[in-house]
């Protein structure tokens, strides 16, 4: 009778797991085509097991002069169809490093956006929502 030895194997991420480059933006121009606000996030988004994810990168912003109050920029993120979470900074103190570990539905995707206090009464306006399918 032959003996069988069971050896532990290193766990590796499935082939469908991906680290993706993440680029999110918001630009607002005045009626003459001059840029008033230009906010970007550049980084990466990665799966961290089937129910977590990580985001790492830089939030940068330009806010034109002339506003009555100090302007801020924000980076928003959520698991697909979940609750938005935000990391914000004063526009004149950017760039800032953003590092996030979040939860998601089993194998779910991540959404991101950026914005600035460029709206009426200094409320945030946002750029398009970007969708990242990172897998398991």
C-alpha positions in Angstrom: 0.0 0.0 0.0 1.5 3.4 -1.0 1.4 6.3 1.3 0.2 9.7 0.0 1.6 12.9 1.4 -0.6 16.0 1.2 1.5 19.1 1.0 0.1 22.6 1.4 0.2 24.6 -1.8 0.7 28.4 -2.0 -2.5 30.2 -2.7 -2.5 32.3 -5.8 -5.1 34.7 -7.1 -7.2 33.2 -9.9 -6.4 34.2 -13.4 -9.4 36.4 -13.6 -8.1 38.8 -10.9 -6.7 42.0 -12.4 -4.9 45.1 -11.2 -6.2 47.8 -13.4 -4.9 51.3 -14.1 -7.5 53.9 -12.8 -7.9 57.3 -14.3 -10.9 59.5 -13.2 -11.4 63.1 -14.2 -13.6 66.2 -13.9 -13.1 69.4 -15.9 -15.2 72.5 -15.9 -14.7 75.4 -18.3 -16.2 78.8 -18.5 -18.1 80.2 -21.5 -14.8 81.2 -23.2 -13.2 77.8 -22.9 -10.9 78.6 -20.0 -10.5 75.8 -17.5 -12.0 76.7 -14.1 -11.6 73.2 -12.5 -9.5 70.3 -13.5 -9.5 67.3 -11.1 -7.8 63.9 -11.7 -7.2 60.7 -9.9 -4.4 58.5 -11.3 -3.6 55.2 -9.7 -4.5 51.5 -9.6 -7.4 49.4 -8.4 -6.9 45.7 -7.4 -8.9 42.8 -6.0 -7.9 41.9 -2.4 -9.6 38.5 -2.2 -13.2 38.0 -3.4 -14.8 40.5 -1.0 -12.3 43.3 -0.8 -10.4 45.7 -3.1 -7.6 48.2 -2.8 -7.2 51.6 -4.5 -3.9 53.4 -4.5 -3.0 56.6 -6.4 -2.9 60.4 -6.5 -5.7 63.0 -6.4 -4.7 66.2 -8.0 -6.6 69.4 -8.7 -6.6 72.8 -10.2 -9.2 75.4 -9.1 -9.2 78.8 -10.7 -8.9 81.9 -8.5 -11.8 84.2 -7.8 -14.1 82.0 -5.8 -15.4 83.6 -2.6 -14.4 80.6 -0.5 -11.6 78.1 -0.4 -12.2 75.3 -2.9 -11.9 71.6 -2.4 -11.7 68.4 -4.5 -12.9 65.0 -3.8 -12.4 61.3 -4.8 -15.4 59.0 -4.5 -15.4 55.2 -4.6 -17.8 52.4 -4.0 -18.4 48.7 -4.7 -20.7 48.4 -7.7 -24.1 49.8 -6.7 -23.1 50.3 -3.1 -22.7 53.4 -0.9 -20.3 56.2 -2.0 -17.3 57.0 0.2 -15.2 60.1 -0.2 -11.6 61.3 0.4 -11.4 65.1 0.0 -8.6 67.8 0.1 -8.3 71.5 -0.3 -7.5 72.2 -3.9 -4.5 74.3 -3.1 -3.0 71.4 -1.1 -3.1 68.8 -3.9 -1.7 66.5 -5.0 -2.5 64.1 -2.2 -1.9 60.3 -1.9 -5.1 58.2 -1.7 -4.9 54.6 -0.3 -8.2 52.7 0.3 -9.1 49.2 1.2 -12.9 48.6 0.8 -15.4 45.8 0.8 -17.4 44.6 -2.2 -19.9 41.9 -3.1 -18.3 38.6 -3.8 -16.2 39.3 -6.9 -17.9 42.7 -7.4 -16.6 45.6 -9.4 -15.5 49.1 -8.2 -16.7 52.5 -9.3 -14.9 55.8 -8.9 -15.4 59.5 -9.6 -13.8 62.9 -8.8 -15.3 66.3 -8.3 -14.8 69.8 -7.0 -16.8 72.5 -5.1 -17.7 74.1 -8.4 -21.4 74.0 -8.1 -24.0 76.5 -7.0 -23.5 77.4 -3.3 -20.1 75.7 -3.4 -21.7 72.2 -3.8 -19.7 69.4 -5.4 -20.0 68.8 -9.2 -18.6 65.5 -10.5 -17.1 64.0 -13.6 -18.2 60.7 -15.1 -18.4 57.5 -13.0 -15.7 55.1 -14.1 -16.3 51.3 -13.7 -13.5 48.8 -13.0 -14.2 45.1 -13.3 -11.4 43.6 -11.3 -12.6 40.0 -10.9 -11.7 37.7 -8.0 
